[in-house]
Amino acid sequence: MRELVVTQNITVDGVIEATDWFSVAGTDPEATADLNAALREQAAASDAVLFGRRTFEDMRGFWPARTDDTTGVTEHLNTVTKYVVSRTLTEPGWANSEILRGPLTEEIAGIKARQGRDIVLTGSIRLCHALIAADLVDEYRLFVYPVVVGTGARLFADATGVPPLRLAETRAFRSGVVLLRYRRG
């Protein structure tokens, strides 16, 4: 059975709403080489990504035509299956994309039951909160950035019913970012 993995960039104080703090890791290839390698590892372990409509439209508007990406994100996103949860989107307009319109828990349970590797959700905070509330998340991969912003959307804001989690991995990167992987306890 496939697993649903929530991968979020998050501040020390729990904010996942990416504003100007996201650049704190820098763009120097040497300083971010280990972080980019970890992202490639995770991409290799997945064959699908899951988005809410707004994040999907943002990603679709940015990634498909990138020619200067040395991280591998463009190639990964252009080739994997992309699921977008939307009742209003009529045409995905991005190769290998499927619109999910049915009841969320049934749609996600059906995708998880298919053969394949991890399904990764990044961004899409409203969808992420719904998946947490429905107890559909198998793993959290939190890339914690060394910054405190004070306000913004939080991953576990008003979360109830989150099962106990166990720490599966910690990894520090030269940029100051730390990966914390938590699995269902």
N, CA and C atoms as a LAMMPS dump frame, in Angstrom:
ITEM: TIMESTEP
0
ITEM: NUMBER OF ATOMS
555
ITEM: BOX BOUNDS ff ff ff
-5.0000000000000000e+02 5.0000000000000000e+02
-5.0000000000000000e+02 5.0000000000000000e+02
-5.0000000000000000e+02 5.0000000000000000e+02
ITEM: ATOMS id mol type element x y z
1 1 1 N 0.836 -1.185 0
2 1 2 C 0 0 0
3 1 3 C 0.878 1.245 0
4 2 1 N 0.521 2.2 -0.821
5 2 2 C 1.274 3.451 -0.903
6 2 3 C 1.055 4.287 0.351
7 3 1 N 2.002 5.176 0.58
8 3 2 C 1.89 6.052 1.741
9 3 3 C 1.719 7.493 1.294
10 4 1 N 0.972 8.24 2.095
11 4 2 C 0.803 9.666 1.875
12 4 3 C 1.777 10.394 2.787
13 5 1 N 2.663 11.165 2.167
14 5 2 C 3.716 11.867 2.89
15 5 3 C 3.494 13.366 2.743
16 6 1 N 3.356 14.04 3.88
17 6 2 C 3.273 15.496 3.882
18 6 3 C 4.695 16.023 4.013
19 7 1 N 5.14 16.752 3
20 7 2 C 6.463 17.369 3.017
21 7 3 C 6.263 18.879 3.02
22 8 1 N 6.688 19.527 4.091
23 8 2 C 6.476 20.967 4.204
24 8 3 C 7.767 21.668 4.606
25 9 1 N 7.953 22.847 4.05
26 9 2 C 8.968 23.77 4.536
27 9 3 C 8.3 24.539 5.665
28 10 1 N 8.983 24.61 6.807
29 10 2 C 8.355 25.148 8.009
30 10 3 C 9.375 25.957 8.803
31 11 1 N 8.904 26.984 9.474
32 11 2 C 9.804 27.778 10.316
33 11 3 C 9.906 27.132 11.692
34 12 1 N 10.85 27.59 12.475
35 12 2 C 11.026 27.064 13.828
36 12 3 C 9.743 27.217 14.643
37 13 1 N 8.983 28.286 14.407
38 13 2 C 7.751 28.497 15.161
39 13 3 C 6.519 27.903 14.479
40 14 1 N 6.722 27.032 13.483
41 14 2 C 5.635 26.245 12.928
42 14 3 C 4.873 26.835 11.759
43 15 1 N 5.344 27.944 11.202
44 15 2 C 4.659 28.568 10.08
45 15 3 C 5.063 27.866 8.785
46 16 1 N 4.08 27.535 7.957
47 16 2 C 4.388 26.916 6.668
48 16 3 C 4.024 27.813 5.505
49 17 1 N 3.442 28.94 5.795
50 17 2 C 3.075 29.895 4.757
51 17 3 C 4.352 30.549 4.245
52 18 1 N 4.782 30.169 3.056
53 18 2 C 6.063 30.63 2.514
54 18 3 C 5.949 32.075 2.034
55 19 1 N 6.617 32.942 2.74
56 19 2 C 6.714 34.333 2.295
57 19 3 C 8.189 34.609 2.067
58 20 1 N 8.704 35.675 2.593
59 20 2 C 10.108 36.009 2.337
60 20 3 C 11.104 35.174 3.142
61 21 1 N 10.667 34.4 4.133
62 21 2 C 11.59 33.622 4.95
63 21 3 C 12.17 32.428 4.202
64 22 1 N 11.523 31.973 3.167
65 22 2 C 11.929 30.753 2.473
66 22 3 C 13.335 30.856 1.884
67 23 1 N 13.777 32.053 1.564
68 23 2 C 15.098 32.237 0.952
69 23 3 C 16.237 32.186 1.96
70 24 1 N 15.926 31.982 3.236
71 24 2 C 16.956 31.992 4.268
72 24 3 C 18.017 30.908 4.053
73 25 1 N 17.674 29.828 3.358
74 25 2 C 18.63 28.758 3.082
75 25 3 C 19.673 29.195 2.063
76 26 1 N 19.371 30.26 1.329
77 26 2 C 20.313 30.776 0.346
78 26 3 C 20.205 30.063 -0.993
79 27 1 N 20.981 30.555 -1.923
80 27 2 C 20.977 29.981 -3.27
81 27 3 C 22.359 29.511 -3.703
82 28 1 N 23.338 29.64 -2.82
83 28 2 C 24.688 29.192 -3.137
84 28 3 C 24.672 27.675 -3.329
85 29 1 N 25.055 27.206 -4.526
86 29 2 C 25.003 25.758 -4.798
87 29 3 C 25.787 24.909 -3.805
88 30 1 N 26.901 25.411 -3.31
89 30 2 C 27.67 24.629 -2.334
90 30 3 C 26.938 24.521 -1.005
91 31 1 N 26.311 25.608 -0.593
92 31 2 C 25.614 25.626 0.7
93 31 3 C 24.328 24.818 0.666
94 32 1 N 23.765 24.622 -0.509
95 32 2 C 22.488 23.905 -0.6
96 32 3 C 22.609 22.541 -1.276
97 33 1 N 23.812 22.115 -1.595
98 33 2 C 24.001 20.84 -2.303
99 33 3 C 23.442 19.659 -1.512
100 34 1 N 23.701 19.621 -0.203
101 34 2 C 23.207 18.501 0.6
102 34 3 C 21.679 18.541 0.742
103 35 1 N 21.115 19.726 0.843
104 35 2 C 19.658 19.873 0.905
105 35 3 C 19.03 19.432 -0.415
106 36 1 N 19.599 19.858 -1.523
107 36 2 C 19.077 19.445 -2.826
108 36 3 C 19.209 17.938 -3.043
109 37 1 N 20.276 17.344 -2.531
110 37 2 C 20.44 15.888 -2.632
111 37 3 C 19.33 15.169 -1.859
112 38 1 N 18.982 15.689 -0.698
113 38 2 C 17.896 15.086 0.09
114 38 3 C 16.564 15.209 -0.64
115 39 1 N 16.348 16.336 -1.291
116 39 2 C 15.117 16.52 -2.056
117 39 3 C 15.06 15.546 -3.233
118 40 1 N 16.204 15.302 -3.873
119 40 2 C 16.239 14.323 -4.974
120 40 3 C 15.96 12.911 -4.454
121 41 1 N 16.494 12.568 -3.282
122 41 2 C 16.211 11.262 -2.67
123 41 3 C 14.712 11.076 -2.46
124 42 1 N 14.087 12.098 -1.928
125 42 2 C 12.657 12.007 -1.659
126 42 3 C 11.857 11.94 -2.95
127 43 1 N 12.292 12.682 -3.952
128 43 2 C 11.601 12.622 -5.25
129 43 3 C 11.688 11.213 -5.827
130 44 1 N 12.843 10.581 -5.689
131 44 2 C 13.032 9.232 -6.223
132 44 3 C 12.139 8.211 -5.506
133 45 1 N 11.77 8.503 -4.264
134 45 2 C 10.931 7.584 -3.494
135 45 3 C 9.446 7.786 -3.772
136 46 1 N 9.116 8.78 -4.618
137 46 2 C 7.706 9.053 -4.903
138 46 3 C 7.431 8.95 -6.392
139 47 1 N 6.184 8.679 -6.712
140 47 2 C 5.79 8.695 -8.116
141 47 3 C 4.513 9.5 -8.321
142 48 1 N 4.124 10.24 -7.276
143 48 2 C 2.928 11.071 -7.377
144 48 3 C 3.011 12.227 -6.394
145 49 1 N 2.425 13.344 -6.792
146 49 2 C 2.287 14.489 -5.899
147 49 3 C 0.815 14.858 -5.837
148 50 1 N 0.433 15.437 -4.733
149 50 2 C -0.955 15.803 -4.475
150 50 3 C -0.996 17.276 -4.135
151 51 1 N -1.912 17.997 -4.772
152 51 2 C -2.043 19.431 -4.551
153 51 3 C -3.506 19.814 -4.387
154 52 1 N -3.729 20.91 -3.677
155 52 2 C -5.002 21.609 -3.75
156 52 3 C -4.967 22.45 -5.016
157 53 1 N -6.12 22.967 -5.432
158 53 2 C -6.202 23.693 -6.702
159 53 3 C -5.285 24.907 -6.762
160 54 1 N -5.288 25.741 -5.729
161 54 2 C -4.468 26.962 -5.794
162 54 3 C -2.976 26.651 -5.901
163 55 1 N -2.493 25.735 -5.095
164 55 2 C -1.07 25.375 -5.171
165 55 3 C -0.76 24.74 -6.514
166 56 1 N -1.661 23.884 -6.996
167 56 2 C -1.461 23.267 -8.307
168 56 3 C -1.332 24.339 -9.384
169 57 1 N -2.217 25.309 -9.375
170 57 2 C -2.154 26.366 -10.392
171 57 3 C -0.876 27.181 -10.28
172 58 1 N -0.418 27.441 -9.052
173 58 2 C 0.858 28.149 -8.868
174 58 3 C 2.018 27.324 -9.417
175 59 1 N 2.031 26.045 -9.083
176 59 2 C 3.111 25.157 -9.547
177 59 3 C 3.071 25.014 -11.065
178 60 1 N 1.898 24.829 -11.615
179 60 2 C 1.72 24.687 -13.066
180 60 3 C 2.186 25.953 -13.791
181 61 1 N 2.022 27.089 -13.173
182 61 2 C 2.449 28.339 -13.783
183 61 3 C 3.945 28.593 -13.683
184 62 1 N 4.628 27.834 -12.831
185 62 2 C 6.056 28.079 -12.603
186 62 3 C 6.963 26.977 -13.151
187 63 1 N 6.7 25.72 -12.801
188 63 2 C 7.663 24.646 -13.048
189 63 3 C 7.748 24.096 -14.476
190 64 1 N 6.67 23.864 -15.171
191 64 2 C 6.771 23.133 -16.444
192 64 3 C 7.749 23.714 -17.456
193 65 1 N 7.863 25.005 -17.536
194 65 2 C 8.707 25.628 -18.568
195 65 3 C 10.095 26.006 -18.071
196 66 1 N 10.441 25.674 -16.853
197 66 2 C 11.759 26.058 -16.325
198 66 3 C 12.857 25.35 -17.103
199 67 1 N 13.843 26.102 -17.496
200 67 2 C 15 25.527 -18.197
201 67 3 C 16.287 25.72 -17.405
202 68 1 N 16.229 26.489 -16.321
203 68 2 C 17.423 26.792 -15.543
204 68 3 C 17.493 26.025 -14.225
205 69 1 N 16.634 25.047 -14.039
206 69 2 C 16.576 24.302 -12.787
207 69 3 C 17.655 23.23 -12.756
208 70 1 N 18.545 23.329 -11.794
209 70 2 C 19.606 22.319 -11.641
210 70 3 C 19.294 21.343 -10.506
211 71 1 N 18.161 21.53 -9.826
212 71 2 C 17.819 20.683 -8.683
213 71 3 C 17.125 19.39 -9.07
214 72 1 N 16.539 19.326 -10.259
215 72 2 C 15.79 18.148 -10.673
216 72 3 C 14.302 18.248 -10.395
217 73 1 N 13.877 19.322 -9.742
218 73 2 C 12.458 19.471 -9.406
219 73 3 C 11.611 19.555 -10.669
220 74 1 N 12.057 20.327 -11.653
221 74 2 C 11.287 20.476 -12.894
222 74 3 C 11.055 19.123 -13.545
223 75 1 N 12.109 18.365 -13.731
224 75 2 C 11.974 17.052 -14.375
225 75 3 C 11.038 16.148 -13.585
226 76 1 N 11.198 16.139 -12.265
227 76 2 C 10.35 15.296 -11.424
228 76 3 C 8.883 15.678 -11.567
229 77 1 N 8.588 16.959 -11.401
230 77 2 C 7.19 17.395 -11.458
231 77 3 C 6.577 17.208 -12.84
232 78 1 N 7.374 17.322 -13.871
233 78 2 C 6.835 17.151 -15.221
234 78 3 C 6.572 15.69 -15.568
235 79 1 N 7.158 14.751 -14.832
236 79 2 C 7.006 13.342 -15.188
237 79 3 C 6.103 12.551 -14.246
238 80 1 N 6.037 12.924 -12.957
239 80 2 C 5.22 12.142 -12.024
240 80 3 C 3.735 12.419 -12.23
241 81 1 N 2.92 11.553 -11.678
242 81 2 C 1.481 11.787 -11.674
243 81 3 C 1.177 12.902 -10.687
244 82 1 N 0.356 13.838 -11.132
245 82 2 C -0.06 14.945 -10.281
246 82 3 C -1.557 14.825 -10.052
247 83 1 N -1.953 14.771 -8.781
248 83 2 C -3.359 14.748 -8.42
249 83 3 C -3.709 16.127 -7.869
250 84 1 N -4.792 16.686 -8.357
251 84 2 C -5.243 17.986 -7.865
252 84 3 C -6.675 17.846 -7.373
253 85 1 N -6.891 18.243 -6.128
254 85 2 C -8.222 18.186 -5.538
255 85 3 C -8.931 19.485 -5.881
256 86 1 N -10.012 19.378 -6.65
257 86 2 C -10.739 20.579 -7.063
258 86 3 C -12.136 20.217 -7.55
259 87 1 N -13.076 21.047 -7.193
260 87 2 C -14.43 20.909 -7.724
261 87 3 C -14.661 21.895 -8.864
262 88 1 N -13.712 22.828 -9.058
263 88 2 C -13.922 23.877 -10.062
264 88 3 C -13.002 23.768 -11.273
265 89 1 N -11.865 23.145 -11.134
266 89 2 C -10.917 23.025 -12.245
267 89 3 C -11.496 22.08 -13.295
268 90 1 N -11.472 22.492 -14.554
269 90 2 C -12.032 21.641 -15.602
270 90 3 C -10.953 20.949 -16.417
271 91 1 N -9.854 21.616 -16.684
272 91 2 C -8.727 21.049 -17.431
273 91 3 C -7.453 21.286 -16.647
274 92 1 N -6.692 20.232 -16.348
275 92 2 C -5.479 20.453 -15.562
276 92 3 C -4.411 21.253 -16.304
277 93 1 N -4.269 21.048 -17.61
278 93 2 C -3.291 21.82 -18.363
279 93 3 C -1.841 21.531 -18.011
280 94 1 N -1.579 20.356 -17.482
281 94 2 C -0.21 19.941 -17.145
282 94 3 C -0.175 18.43 -17.326
283 95 1 N 0.784 17.945 -18.072
284 95 2 C 0.869 16.515 -18.378
285 95 3 C 0.816 15.662 -17.115
286 96 1 N 0.225 14.502 -17.25
287 96 2 C 0.152 13.507 -16.176
288 96 3 C -0.612 13.997 -14.956
289 97 1 N -1.612 14.842 -15.175
290 97 2 C -2.407 15.373 -14.064
291 97 3 C -3.809 14.797 -14.078
292 98 1 N -4.315 14.548 -12.877
293 98 2 C -5.663 14.012 -12.727
294 98 3 C -6.405 14.853 -11.693
295 99 1 N -7.611 15.252 -12.029
296 99 2 C -8.433 16.04 -11.106
297 99 3 C -9.243 15.088 -10.237
298 100 1 N -9.189 15.306 -8.923
299 100 2 C -9.958 14.515 -7.967
300 100 3 C -11.162 15.349 -7.534
301 101 1 N -12.369 14.859 -7.81
302 101 2 C -13.585 15.624 -7.522
303 101 3 C -14.459 14.992 -6.434
304 102 1 N -14.231 13.718 -6.178
305 102 2 C -15.113 12.987 -5.269
306 102 3 C -14.853 13.299 -3.814
307 103 1 N -15.505 12.587 -2.933
308 103 2 C -15.225 12.762 -1.506
309 103 3 C -13.73 12.516 -1.237
310 104 1 N -13.119 13.436 -0.511
311 104 2 C -11.666 13.418 -0.304
312 104 3 C -11.164 12.095 0.26
313 105 1 N -11.783 11.614 1.316
314 105 2 C -11.272 10.383 1.946
315 105 3 C -11.346 9.198 0.995
316 106 1 N -12.399 9.109 0.211
317 106 2 C -12.523 8.007 -0.742
318 106 3 C -11.499 8.122 -1.863
319 107 1 N -11.319 9.325 -2.388
320 107 2 C -10.341 9.542 -3.468
321 107 3 C -8.931 9.183 -3.001
322 108 1 N -8.542 9.676 -1.831
323 108 2 C -7.173 9.441 -1.339
324 108 3 C -6.991 7.971 -0.964
325 109 1 N -7.972 7.372 -0.321
326 109 2 C -7.874 5.944 0.01
327 109 3 C -7.717 5.124 -1.266
328 110 1 N -8.427 5.476 -2.318
329 110 2 C -8.31 4.765 -3.595
330 110 3 C -6.919 4.899 -4.201
331 111 1 N -6.352 6.082 -4.145
332 111 2 C -5.001 6.299 -4.683
333 111 3 C -3.972 5.546 -3.851
334 112 1 N -4.125 5.568 -2.523
335 112 2 C -3.19 4.86 -1.658
336 112 3 C -3.243 3.355 -1.896
337 113 1 N -4.389 2.843 -2.303
338 113 2 C -4.543 1.398 -2.527
339 113 3 C -3.901 0.947 -3.836
340 114 1 N -3.6 1.868 -4.731
341 114 2 C -2.964 1.517 -6.005
342 114 3 C -1.496 1.163 -5.783
343 115 1 N -0.952 0.412 -6.727
344 115 2 C 0.472 0.098 -6.69
345 115 3 C 1.275 1.372 -6.951
346 116 1 N 2.424 1.477 -6.295
347 116 2 C 3.294 2.611 -6.554
348 116 3 C 4.105 2.992 -5.331
349 117 1 N 4.79 4.108 -5.481
350 117 2 C 5.636 4.634 -4.406
351 117 3 C 4.868 5.727 -3.657
352 118 1 N 5.587 6.505 -2.854
353 118 2 C 4.963 7.546 -2.036
354 118 3 C 4.164 8.541 -2.86
355 119 1 N 3.139 9.074 -2.234
356 119 2 C 2.37 10.2 -2.748
357 119 3 C 2.749 11.37 -1.839
358 120 1 N 3.257 12.441 -2.401
359 120 2 C 3.757 13.553 -1.6
360 120 3 C 2.847 14.763 -1.743
361 121 1 N 2.485 15.333 -0.625
362 121 2 C 1.756 16.591 -0.61
363 121 3 C 2.691 17.673 -0.091
364 122 1 N 2.823 18.746 -0.862
365 122 2 C 3.631 19.895 -0.463
366 122 3 C 2.767 21.137 -0.628
367 123 1 N 2.852 22.049 0.335
368 123 2 C 2.01 23.24 0.271
369 123 3 C 0.575 22.846 0.525
370 124 1 N -0.354 23.502 -0.178
371 124 2 C -1.78 23.137 -0.122
372 124 3 C -2.275 23.008 1.311
373 125 1 N -2.127 24.075 2.089
374 125 2 C -2.384 23.993 3.523
375 125 3 C -3.81 23.586 3.877
376 126 1 N -4.8 24.093 3.165
377 126 2 C -6.179 23.688 3.485
378 126 3 C -6.38 22.193 3.239
379 127 1 N -5.852 21.702 2.122
380 127 2 C -5.92 20.271 1.835
381 127 3 C -5.143 19.484 2.88
382 128 1 N -3.987 19.975 3.234
383 128 2 C -3.161 19.309 4.247
384 128 3 C -3.932 19.186 5.561
385 129 1 N -4.577 20.268 5.986
386 129 2 C -5.366 20.22 7.219
387 129 3 C -6.5 19.204 7.115
388 130 1 N -7.152 19.128 5.952
389 130 2 C -8.231 18.164 5.762
390 130 3 C -7.708 16.73 5.835
391 131 1 N -6.537 16.476 5.264
392 131 2 C -5.955 15.13 5.29
393 131 3 C -5.524 14.737 6.7
394 132 1 N -5.004 15.713 7.449
395 132 2 C -4.647 15.453 8.847
396 132 3 C -5.904 15.107 9.637
397 133 1 N -6.962 15.901 9.461
398 133 2 C -8.217 15.678 10.186
399 133 3 C -8.837 14.327 9.829
400 134 1 N -8.642 13.889 8.581
401 134 2 C -9.196 12.602 8.137
402 134 3 C -8.28 11.431 8.482
403 135 1 N -7.161 11.704 9.14
404 135 2 C -6.208 10.669 9.559
405 135 3 C -5.665 9.867 8.372
406 136 1 N -5.321 10.575 7.287
407 136 2 C -4.818 9.915 6.085
408 136 3 C -3.306 10.058 5.889
409 137 1 N -2.647 10.809 6.757
410 137 2 C -1.214 11.07 6.596
411 137 3 C -0.409 9.973 7.281
412 138 1 N 0.527 9.393 6.528
413 138 2 C 1.379 8.329 7.071
414 138 3 C 2.699 8.86 7.617
415 139 1 N 3.193 9.947 7.01
416 139 2 C 4.503 10.468 7.403
417 139 3 C 4.538 11.972 7.171
418 140 1 N 5.29 12.658 8.039
419 140 2 C 5.544 14.097 7.894
420 140 3 C 7.036 14.284 7.693
421 141 1 N 7.397 15.013 6.639
422 141 2 C 8.798 15.383 6.408
423 141 3 C 8.856 16.899 6.496
424 142 1 N 9.396 17.367 7.588
425 142 2 C 9.403 18.799 7.859
426 142 3 C 10.81 19.352 7.678
427 143 1 N 10.952 20.238 6.71
428 143 2 C 12.212 20.929 6.496
429 143 3 C 12.137 22.224 7.294
430 144 1 N 12.771 22.222 8.471
431 144 2 C 12.666 23.336 9.408
432 144 3 C 13.741 24.373 9.083
433 145 1 N 13.28 25.578 8.759
434 145 2 C 14.175 26.687 8.413
435 145 3 C 14.483 27.491 9.665
436 146 1 N 15.74 27.929 9.819
437 146 2 C 16.164 28.615 11.036
438 146 3 C 15.684 30.069 11.084
439 147 1 N 14.391 30.225 11.187
440 147 2 C 13.804 31.561 11.232
441 147 3 C 12.498 31.494 12.025
442 148 1 N 12.184 32.594 12.697
443 148 2 C 10.925 32.739 13.425
444 148 3 C 10.193 33.923 12.799
445 149 1 N 8.949 33.695 12.368
446 149 2 C 8.211 34.776 11.713
447 149 3 C 7.03 35.279 12.54
448 150 1 N 6.569 34.522 13.517
449 150 2 C 5.526 34.988 14.414
450 150 3 C 4.105 34.766 13.944
451 151 1 N 3.81 35.031 12.684
452 151 2 C 2.447 34.868 12.202
453 151 3 C 2.45 34.143 10.867
454 152 1 N 1.305 33.548 10.566
455 152 2 C 1.148 32.844 9.298
456 152 3 C 0.477 31.507 9.518
457 153 1 N 0.11 30.865 8.43
458 153 2 C -0.553 29.558 8.496
459 153 3 C 0.386 28.53 9.109
460 154 1 N -0.153 27.729 9.987
461 154 2 C 0.635 26.72 10.684
462 154 3 C 0.166 25.316 10.287
463 155 1 N 1.088 24.383 10.306
464 155 2 C 0.782 23.015 9.905
465 155 3 C -0.254 22.373 10.821
466 156 1 N -0.079 22.514 12.115
467 156 2 C -0.971 21.844 13.058
468 156 3 C -1.887 22.822 13.782
469 157 1 N -2.23 23.918 13.139
470 157 2 C -3.153 24.884 13.746
471 157 3 C -4.489 24.198 13.994
472 158 1 N -4.941 24.252 15.228
473 158 2 C -6.234 23.687 15.611
474 158 3 C -6.353 22.195 15.301
475 159 1 N -5.239 21.509 15.178
476 159 2 C -5.275 20.079 14.854
477 159 3 C -5.779 19.291 16.055
478 160 1 N -6.678 18.385 15.774
479 160 2 C -7.151 17.462 16.797
480 160 3 C -7.118 16.069 16.2
481 161 1 N -6.94 15.104 17.035
482 161 2 C -6.976 13.733 16.57
483 161 3 C -5.725 13.278 15.84
484 162 1 N -4.637 14.041 15.925
485 162 2 C -3.396 13.6 15.29
486 162 3 C -2.861 12.431 16.112
487 163 1 N -2.621 11.288 15.461
488 163 2 C -2.118 10.141 16.23
489 163 3 C -0.715 10.433 16.748
490 164 1 N -0.288 9.693 17.758
491 164 2 C 1.078 9.87 18.236
492 164 3 C 2.067 9.667 17.084
493 165 1 N 3.107 10.455 17.09
494 165 2 C 4.128 10.382 16.045
495 165 3 C 5.432 9.916 16.656
496 166 1 N 6.223 9.231 15.856
497 166 2 C 7.562 8.843 16.313
498 166 3 C 8.589 9.42 15.346
499 167 1 N 9.677 9.878 15.906
500 167 2 C 10.743 10.461 15.105
501 167 3 C 11.451 9.362 14.331
502 168 1 N 11.505 9.478 13.009
503 168 2 C 12.144 8.475 12.161
504 168 3 C 13.512 8.927 11.687
505 169 1 N 13.729 10.245 11.609
506 169 2 C 15.019 10.742 11.107
507 169 3 C 15.173 12.215 11.448
508 170 1 N 16.407 12.59 11.724
509 170 2 C 16.793 14.002 11.776
510 170 3 C 18.035 14.144 10.912
511 171 1 N 18.07 15.231 10.167
512 171 2 C 19.234 15.474 9.322
513 171 3 C 19.453 16.979 9.211
514 172 1 N 20.638 17.427 9.579
515 172 2 C 20.974 18.851 9.482
516 172 3 C 21.715 19.11 8.174
517 173 1 N 21.44 20.245 7.573
518 173 2 C 22.078 20.64 6.316
519 173 3 C 22.954 21.869 6.546
520 174 1 N 23.926 22.046 5.676
521 174 2 C 24.864 23.172 5.805
522 174 3 C 24.176 24.528 5.835
523 175 1 N 23.046 24.632 5.203
524 175 2 C 22.314 25.894 5.134
525 175 3 C 21.662 26.279 6.458
526 176 1 N 21.631 25.358 7.413
527 176 2 C 20.949 25.596 8.677
528 176 3 C 19.565 24.974 8.727
529 177 1 N 19.088 24.484 7.599
530 177 2 C 17.804 23.786 7.547
531 177 3 C 17.985 22.405 8.173
532 178 1 N 16.948 21.92 8.862
533 178 2 C 16.978 20.597 9.482
534 178 3 C 15.757 19.814 9.009
535 179 1 N 15.968 18.589 8.578
536 179 2 C 14.873 17.702 8.218
537 179 3 C 14.475 16.903 9.447
538 180 1 N 13.182 16.947 9.771
539 180 2 C 12.607 16.105 10.816
540 180 3 C 11.564 15.225 10.155
541 181 1 N 11.768 13.912 10.21
542 181 2 C 10.792 12.966 9.662
543 181 3 C 10.056 12.289 10.799
544 182 1 N 8.746 12.39 10.757
545 182 2 C 7.901 11.754 11.764
546 182 3 C 6.947 10.789 11.077
547 183 1 N 6.809 9.609 11.674
548 183 2 C 5.869 8.604 11.181
549 183 3 C 4.801 8.369 12.243
550 184 1 N 3.71 7.831 11.799
551 184 2 C 2.658 7.474 12.751
552 184 3 C 3.244 6.563 13.813
553 185 1 N 2.912 6.814 15.051
554 185 2 C 3.443 6.051 16.164
555 185 3 C 2.909 4.675 16.199
